Structure formats: C-alpha cells, structure tokens
Amino acid sequence: MNRRRGVPVEPLQCGTCGANDVIQIELTLPDGTEVNFCSCHQCEARWWDRDGEPLELDVVLELARNTSA
C-alpha cells in the first residue's frame, strides 16, 4: 500500500533481471514535474519514469535544472 496516497500498489518488477525487489521513490522536481526513481536491489539496475513512461537520465537532469514554474 502506498501510504501517502492510500492506493494499493503492485510490486514493481525489474525490466533487467525480473526481480520484484525494487524500490520506487516519488520525487517532485523544482519545476513541479513529478518523476519516479526506481532501483532494483537484486541487480542494481536504476531507471526513471514520468507518468509511466521511461525517462533517460539526461532528461531528468535537464528537468531538475529547470526552475521555472
């Protein structure tokens, strides 16, 4: 269960190794964009997404630099 929103959450699955041992951290960037950072404890794969769509790290970094609302 996602405590903050009170919505049941299915375990995330790693796209690299298939493990369900994944942590997801929800972040709001300076410009208000909401993104998720995911990390697999099994194989240490890491990825970002926004609204369920994958984001490359350089896109996340550019969004993080954008401070305009």
C-alpha positions as CSV (number, residue, x, y, z in Angstrom):
1,M,0.0,0.0,0.0
2,N,1.3,3.4,-0.9
3,R,0.9,5.2,2.4
4,R,1.0,8.7,1.0
5,R,-1.9,8.2,-1.4
6,G,-3.6,5.3,0.2
7,V,-3.7,3.3,-3.0
8,P,-2.8,-0.4,-3.2
9,V,0.5,-0.8,-5.2
10,E,1.6,-3.9,-7.0
11,P,5.2,-4.9,-6.5
12,L,7.5,-3.4,-9.2
13,Q,9.3,-5.8,-11.4
14,C,12.8,-5.1,-12.7
15,G,13.0,-5.0,-16.5
16,T,16.6,-6.1,-16.4
17,C,16.5,-9.2,-14.1
18,G,12.8,-9.7,-13.5
19,A,13.1,-9.5,-9.7
20,N,10.3,-8.0,-7.6
21,D,12.8,-6.5,-5.1
22,V,12.5,-2.9,-6.5
23,I,12.2,0.4,-4.6
24,Q,10.4,3.3,-6.0
25,I,10.9,6.9,-4.8
26,E,8.5,9.6,-5.9
27,L,10.1,13.0,-6.5
28,T,8.8,16.4,-7.4
29,L,11.4,18.4,-9.4
30,P,11.9,22.2,-9.0
31,D,9.6,22.9,-11.9
32,G,6.8,20.8,-10.4
33,T,7.4,17.8,-12.6
34,E,6.6,14.5,-10.8
35,V,9.0,11.6,-11.5
36,N,9.7,8.2,-10.1
37,F,13.2,6.9,-9.4
38,C,13.4,3.0,-9.3
39,S,16.2,0.8,-8.2
40,C,16.5,-3.0,-8.2
41,H,18.1,-4.5,-5.1
42,Q,18.9,-7.7,-7.0
43,C,20.9,-6.4,-10.0
44,E,21.2,-2.7,-9.1
45,A,19.5,-1.5,-12.3
46,R,18.2,2.0,-11.9
47,W,15.7,3.9,-14.0
48,W,13.4,6.9,-14.0
49,D,9.8,7.4,-15.3
50,R,7.2,10.1,-15.6
51,D,3.5,9.1,-15.9
52,G,4.6,5.5,-16.6
53,E,6.9,6.5,-19.4
54,P,10.6,5.8,-19.1
55,L,12.9,8.8,-18.9
56,E,16.6,8.9,-19.8
57,L,18.9,10.3,-17.0
58,D,19.9,13.3,-19.2
59,V,16.2,14.3,-19.5
60,V,15.7,14.0,-15.7
61,L,18.8,16.2,-15.1
62,E,17.6,18.8,-17.6
63,L,14.2,18.9,-15.9
64,A,15.9,19.2,-12.5
65,R,17.9,22.2,-13.7
66,N,14.7,23.9,-14.9
67,T,13.5,26.1,-12.0
68,S,10.7,27.9,-13.9
69,A,7.1,27.0,-12.8
